[in-house]
Amino acid sequence: MPEAARAPFGARLAAAMDDLGPLCVGIDPHSALLAAWGLGDDVVGLREFSLRVVDAVGGRVAAVKPQAAFYERHGSAGVAVLEETIAAARAAGTLCIVDAKRGDIGSTMGAYAEAFLRDGSPLAGDALTVSPYLGFGSLTPAAELAAQTGRGLFVLCLTSNKEGFEVQHARTADGVTLAASVAAQAAVLNAGATPLGSVGLVVGATIGDAVAATGTDLEAVNGPLLAPGVGAQGAGATELATVFGNARRQVLASSSRGVLSAGPDTAALRAAAEAAVGEARAALRG
Ligand SMILES: O=C(O)c1cc(=O)[nH]c(=O)n1[C@@H]1O[C@H](COP(=O)(O)O)[C@@H](O)[C@H]1O
């Protein structure tokens, strides 16, 4: 769809979450999962796995999120499968967040933006995960192209892994934590957008009281909050409700292995996704 015809990502995601519930299914074809599904750890297995997940959950969840690393580990043929997976999500009418966590100096970021956010690029989904830790301003080329093409960004803010605090809780010369600073800069880009801006944050569901501890104002971001860590990393309904508090209506909970481990049976995958949607809806929309 050309730029002019596509509504902004934030509006499209808000509508999908209202309609189908606040859950994203991550597509992470780990070698162990390929084996558990009876598939080879090769490009044929990767393709079968990915297309089966899209077939099972497409049109039933708000978004899917293929993790680029699991495709890149198979080389260029694996990247071609990522392209095919993105196209399959598009054909199913399901929003696709490409989880590639890109971040580089501005001029190189421009090339990443063209790869993942430009109309006509085979790697372009509906949104891209990006890292602001080369400086938030280094993301400007991606923010600009995303805005032009109706796509979105998810900027790493408070990640689900335990090492993240070293960077994210550190304070700038002004005494503000990096996480709070990232959130405030995303808020500027989302100012005035309704119902939600298109510059989201990644805030893990496993982070306990880190939102308060870092002084991060999630509500003011006025954008979606991608919350990985649900399922395999241990977070559930209680953690979602506790971590996000008043910002919970902005949250898109994300689970990969928690759903994928139900495969390869399509009905079982659907049932696992439905259960995860129910849990996320109860925690975030109840
Ligand atoms: O950006 C992400 O999606 C992400 C950020 C984060 O803080 N933590 C995190 O786990 N993720 C991704 O979310 C997925 C989690 O997978 P599961 O632990 O299997 O649900 C992986 O693809 C991670 O790379």
The ligand as an SDF file (V2000), in Angstrom:
LIG
                    3D

 24 25  0  0  0  0  0  0  0  0999 V2000
   12.3140   -6.1150   21.4220 O   0  0  0  0  0  0  0  0  0  0  0  0
   11.9410   -7.2200   21.8500 C   0  0  0  0  0  0  0  0  0  0  0  0
   11.0060   -7.8110   21.3480 O   0  0  0  0  0  0  0  0  0  0  0  0
   12.5630   -7.7240   23.0860 C   0  0  0  0  0  0  0  0  0  0  0  0
   12.9660   -6.7670   23.9970 C   0  0  0  0  0  0  0  0  0  0  0  0
   13.2530   -7.1590   25.3100 C   0  0  0  0  0  0  0  0  0  0  0  0
   13.4940   -6.3390   26.1750 O   0  0  0  0  0  0  0  0  0  0  0  0
   13.2180   -8.4870   25.6150 N   0  0  0  0  0  0  0  0  0  0  0  0
   12.8820   -9.4480   24.7060 C   0  0  0  0  0  0  0  0  0  0  0  0
   12.8090  -10.6370   25.0790 O   0  0  0  0  0  0  0  0  0  0  0  0
   12.6330   -9.0850   23.4110 N   0  0  0  0  0  0  0  0  0  0  0  0
   12.4060  -10.1110   22.3690 C   0  0  0  0  0  0  0  0  0  0  0  0
   11.1760  -10.7790   22.6470 O   0  0  0  0  0  0  0  0  0  0  0  0
   11.3100  -12.1770   22.3730 C   0  0  0  0  0  0  0  0  0  0  0  0
   11.0640  -12.9450   23.6640 C   0  0  0  0  0  0  0  0  0  0  0  0
   10.8600  -14.2910   23.4000 O   0  0  0  0  0  0  0  0  0  0  0  0
   10.2370  -15.2780   24.5000 P   0  0  0  0  0  0  0  0  0  0  0  0
   11.0520  -15.1200   25.7260 O   0  0  0  0  0  0  0  0  0  0  0  0
   10.3780  -16.6170   23.8620 O   0  0  0  0  0  0  0  0  0  0  0  0
    8.7830  -14.8750   24.6870 O   0  0  0  0  0  0  0  0  0  0  0  0
   12.6870  -12.3690   21.7690 C   0  0  0  0  0  0  0  0  0  0  0  0
   12.5770  -12.2760   20.3620 O   0  0  0  0  0  0  0  0  0  0  0  0
   13.4770  -11.1970   22.2970 C   0  0  0  0  0  0  0  0  0  0  0  0
   14.5150  -10.7930   21.4160 O   0  0  0  0  0  0  0  0  0  0  0  0
  1  2  2  0
  2  3  1  0
  2  4  1  0
  4  5  2  0
  4 11  1  0
  5  6  1  0
  6  7  2  0
  6  8  1  0
  8  9  1  0
  9 10  2  0
  9 11  1  0
 11 12  1  0
 12 13  1  0
 12 23  1  0
 13 14  1  0
 14 15  1  0
 14 21  1  0
 15 16  1  0
 16 17  1  0
 17 18  2  0
 17 19  1  0
 17 20  1  0
 21 22  1  0
 21 23  1  0
 23 24  1  0
M  END
$$$$
